[in-house]
Amino acid sequence: MKKLFFKILSTSLSVTLALTVFSIKDTNQASATACVSKNGNEFHKKVVEAVGIGVGVGGAVTIGAVAVGLICVLTKNKNTNANFTNTQNLCFWHSLVQQLYSLNSFRKFIENADLKSEPETAKKNEAFAKLFNLMARCDRIDMSKSEEFAKQILPKEKIGTQQDINEAWTSFISDIKDKYTQYYGGQTNIIAEFVERKTSLNLILGAQNFDVPVIEDQFAIFVNSVDLSGKKYTSIVDFGDGTVKYKNQDFEVTAISVHVGNDNLGHYYTYKKQGDKWYTYDDTCSTVNQVSWEQVKEVAEKNCTMITFSKKQN
């Protein structure tokens, strides 16, 4: 929105200057006549008229730009963060980043962890911090910028080929897991993984040996199913009303990543609940679109890959 405002404003100023110059140019014939007749006052009058036309029209455009800018600022949904533009088969990465942006524990770690003793890891952390800052300020992150961050954070072999969202997380967290564990006092199972073909939220959280720490009032899980050959598929998950009880506390689903299609031709995107509304973060769309919980469930129940839960607010 801000970019649009300043683009219109700069254009309007250019129009003002151009109209002024053009109007003055149109007085050339009049100025010649004035010089022949030695009527300097007539020439001065024409120039003033020309400037007045340019400034008047340009001023009207400028006022329009200011009005558009104010409308953009006032109507911008402050609940939403930036969406991405898809490039180089990076939808898996964009979907994961949208999830991580929603995890308060991960964002705090990125902002505050001391990684001076590990320069390479520190570089990735710094790149994530810059990316999150950009997501908070912008409406959309273009292809070149998205790819630039991906190259700083992901292994080279992950760029340019379709990857699994879980594998992308594993490749990054392997570098920082010890520091993350230290930062949060020994909590090691940052994002849990549940493997089952058909399940429900309550079955997942009530499963034997399922244990994921609640950090900053949130927790997240990857949900997959595996066939006899060991190949992963998305699970079928019954979300119910999107609320669960875990460790004697009430939680609600606040982010879901989905994968539609198949292994050879598929697409990742993420739904996020921000405020009391749900939004779609899909890097094939030009905007972040509001959707209903029913629409989210219809897609997510058959294509879910990652879920984030947040403690319910009374």
WOFENTA-V442234 format. One record per residue. N is the residue number from 0. RES is the residue in one letter. SS is DSSP state (A for helix, B for strand, O for the rest). OMEGA is omega in whole degrees, 0 to 359 (999 if undefined). D_CENTER is the distance of its C-alpha to the mean C-alpha in Angstrom with 2 decimals. Layout:
N;RES;SS;OMEGA;D_CENTER
N;RES;SS;OMEGA;D_CENTER
//
This chain:
0;M;O;180;14.20
1;K;A;180;15.84
2;K;A;180;15.93
3;L;A;181;17.61
4;F;A;182;20.02
5;F;A;178;21.16
6;K;A;179;21.52
7;I;A;181;23.74
8;L;A;180;25.60
9;S;A;178;26.41
10;T;A;182;27.52
11;S;A;178;29.74
12;L;A;177;31.38
13;S;A;178;32.08
14;V;A;179;33.60
15;T;A;181;35.73
16;L;A;182;37.09
17;A;A;180;37.67
18;L;A;179;39.50
19;T;A;180;41.62
20;V;A;181;42.62
21;F;A;181;43.28
22;S;A;178;45.36
23;I;A;179;47.34
24;K;A;181;47.91
25;D;O;180;49.41
26;T;O;183;51.96
27;N;A;181;53.47
28;Q;A;179;56.26
29;A;A;181;56.95
30;S;A;178;56.98
31;A;A;179;59.50
32;T;A;182;61.71
33;A;A;181;61.45
34;C;A;180;62.53
35;V;A;182;65.49
36;S;O;181;66.62
37;K;O;180;65.81
38;N;O;182;63.94
39;G;A;181;61.24
40;N;A;180;60.27
41;E;A;179;59.33
42;F;A;179;56.94
43;H;A;180;55.34
44;K;A;181;54.88
45;K;A;180;53.11
46;V;A;179;50.68
47;V;A;178;49.85
48;E;A;181;49.29
49;A;A;179;46.98
50;V;A;180;44.87
51;G;A;178;44.84
52;I;A;182;43.54
53;G;A;181;40.74
54;V;A;181;39.66
55;G;A;180;40.07
56;V;A;180;37.95
57;G;A;179;35.34
58;G;A;178;35.31
59;A;A;178;34.68
60;V;A;180;31.66
61;T;A;178;30.40
62;I;A;177;30.90
63;G;A;179;28.98
64;A;A;179;26.04
65;V;A;180;26.17
66;A;A;178;26.33
67;V;A;180;23.30
68;G;A;180;21.38
69;L;A;178;22.57
70;I;A;180;21.67
71;C;A;182;18.06
72;V;A;184;17.85
73;L;A;183;19.81
74;T;A;181;18.04
75;K;O;179;14.36
76;N;O;184;13.05
77;K;O;178;12.50
78;N;O;187;11.53
79;T;O;174;8.02
80;N;O;185;4.98
81;A;O;171;2.99
82;N;B;180;3.23
83;F;B;169;5.46
84;T;O;185;9.20
85;N;O;178;11.47
86;T;O;173;14.18
87;Q;O;179;16.94
88;N;O;184;16.40
89;L;O;181;13.23
90;C;A;178;11.85
91;F;A;181;13.28
92;W;A;179;11.43
93;H;A;180;7.88
94;S;A;179;9.15
95;L;A;181;10.69
96;V;A;177;8.03
97;Q;A;178;6.22
98;Q;A;183;9.93
99;L;A;177;10.84
100;Y;A;181;8.51
101;S;A;181;10.46
102;L;O;182;13.67
103;N;A;182;15.44
104;S;A;181;17.98
105;F;A;180;15.80
106;R;A;179;14.08
107;K;A;178;17.64
108;F;A;180;19.04
109;I;A;183;16.75
110;E;A;192;17.67
111;N;A;185;21.33
112;A;O;177;22.75
113;D;O;183;25.66
114;L;O;183;25.53
115;K;O;182;28.01
116;S;O;181;30.41
117;E;O;187;28.03
118;P;A;183;26.86
119;E;A;178;25.00
120;T;A;179;23.00
121;A;A;178;22.46
122;K;A;178;20.95
123;K;A;180;18.29
124;N;A;180;17.70
125;E;A;178;17.49
126;A;A;178;14.98
127;F;A;180;12.69
128;A;A;179;13.47
129;K;A;179;12.66
130;L;A;179;9.26
131;F;A;178;8.50
132;N;A;178;10.34
133;L;A;179;8.46
134;M;A;181;5.11
135;A;A;186;7.85
136;R;A;188;9.62
137;C;O;174;7.94
138;D;O;184;7.16
139;R;B;178;6.38
140;I;B;187;6.96
141;D;O;187;10.28
142;M;A;185;12.24
143;S;A;180;14.39
144;K;A;178;12.05
145;S;A;181;10.05
146;E;A;179;13.58
147;E;A;179;14.92
148;F;A;180;12.92
149;A;A;181;13.70
150;K;A;179;17.29
151;Q;A;188;17.53
152;I;A;184;16.46
153;L;O;172;17.62
154;P;O;184;21.28
155;K;A;184;22.30
156;E;A;179;23.43
157;K;A;184;19.98
158;I;O;175;18.81
159;G;O;177;19.83
160;T;O;180;20.88
161;Q;O;182;19.41
162;Q;O;177;19.21
163;D;O;182;19.16
164;I;A;179;16.24
165;N;A;179;19.01
166;E;A;178;20.52
167;A;A;178;17.40
168;W;A;181;17.31
169;T;A;182;21.07
170;S;A;179;21.12
171;F;A;187;18.96
172;I;A;179;20.46
173;S;A;180;23.94
174;D;A;188;23.77
175;I;A;188;22.85
176;K;A;180;24.30
177;D;A;180;27.49
178;K;A;178;25.87
179;Y;A;178;23.50
180;T;A;180;26.64
181;Q;A;182;28.56
182;Y;A;182;25.97
183;Y;O;170;26.08
184;G;O;173;29.82
185;G;O;178;30.36
186;Q;O;188;27.75
187;T;O;185;27.29
188;N;O;190;25.74
189;I;O;175;22.13
190;I;B;184;20.79
191;A;B;176;23.68
192;E;B;179;24.43
193;F;B;184;26.44
194;V;B;179;28.25
195;E;O;183;29.91
196;R;O;182;30.24
197;K;B;186;30.44
198;T;B;175;29.73
199;S;B;181;28.47
200;L;A;182;26.49
201;N;A;178;29.83
202;L;A;178;31.34
203;I;A;185;28.53
204;L;A;179;28.77
205;G;O;183;32.54
206;A;O;179;33.07
207;Q;O;179;35.56
208;N;O;177;34.26
209;F;O;180;30.71
210;D;O;176;29.63
211;V;O;183;26.25
212;P;O;173;26.09
213;V;O;182;24.52
214;I;B;183;22.77
215;E;O;177;21.43
216;D;O;179;22.22
217;Q;B;168;19.90
218;F;B;184;20.39
219;A;B;179;18.81
220;I;B;168;20.55
221;F;B;181;20.36
222;V;B;180;22.52
223;N;B;169;24.52
224;S;B;184;28.00
225;V;B;178;30.38
226;D;O;185;33.35
227;L;O;180;36.72
228;S;O;180;35.77
229;G;O;180;32.86
230;K;O;183;30.23
231;K;B;173;27.03
232;Y;B;174;25.96
233;T;O;181;23.54
234;S;B;171;25.45
235;I;B;187;26.55
236;V;B;174;25.56
237;D;B;184;27.08
238;F;O;182;24.61
239;G;O;178;27.24
240;D;O;176;25.95
241;G;O;179;23.08
242;T;B;180;25.04
243;V;B;172;27.01
244;K;B;181;29.36
245;Y;B;182;28.90
246;K;O;178;31.19
247;N;O;177;32.73
248;Q;B;180;29.58
249;D;B;179;27.65
250;F;B;174;24.06
251;E;B;177;21.65
252;V;B;180;18.92
253;T;B;175;15.50
254;A;B;179;13.23
255;I;B;172;14.47
256;S;B;182;13.54
257;V;B;174;15.92
258;H;B;180;17.64
259;V;B;183;19.62
260;G;B;179;22.42
261;N;O;183;24.46
262;D;O;184;24.53
263;N;O;182;25.35
264;L;O;183;23.08
265;G;B;183;20.12
266;H;B;176;16.43
267;Y;B;166;13.81
268;Y;B;190;11.06
269;T;B;170;10.15
270;Y;B;178;11.44
271;K;B;174;10.81
272;K;B;181;13.46
273;Q;B;192;12.70
274;G;O;178;16.05
275;D;O;183;18.33
276;K;B;177;16.19
277;W;B;180;14.23
278;Y;B;177;11.19
279;T;B;175;10.30
280;Y;B;184;7.03
281;D;O;186;9.12
282;D;O;172;8.79
283;T;O;179;12.27
284;C;O;182;11.62
285;S;O;182;11.25
286;T;O;171;9.92
287;V;O;187;8.50
288;N;B;177;11.98
289;Q;B;179;14.04
290;V;B;178;16.35
291;S;O;177;19.30
292;W;A;179;19.96
293;E;A;177;22.64
294;Q;A;178;20.34
295;V;A;182;18.08
296;K;A;183;21.32
297;E;A;180;22.82
298;V;A;188;20.30
299;A;A;185;19.52
300;E;A;181;23.21
301;K;A;187;23.99
302;N;A;186;20.90
303;C;B;175;19.47
304;T;B;180;18.62
305;M;B;182;16.98
306;I;B;172;17.29
307;T;B;179;16.44
308;F;B;176;19.10
309;S;B;180;19.37
310;K;B;181;22.74
311;K;O;178;23.75
312;Q;O;180;24.32
313;N;O;999;27.80
//
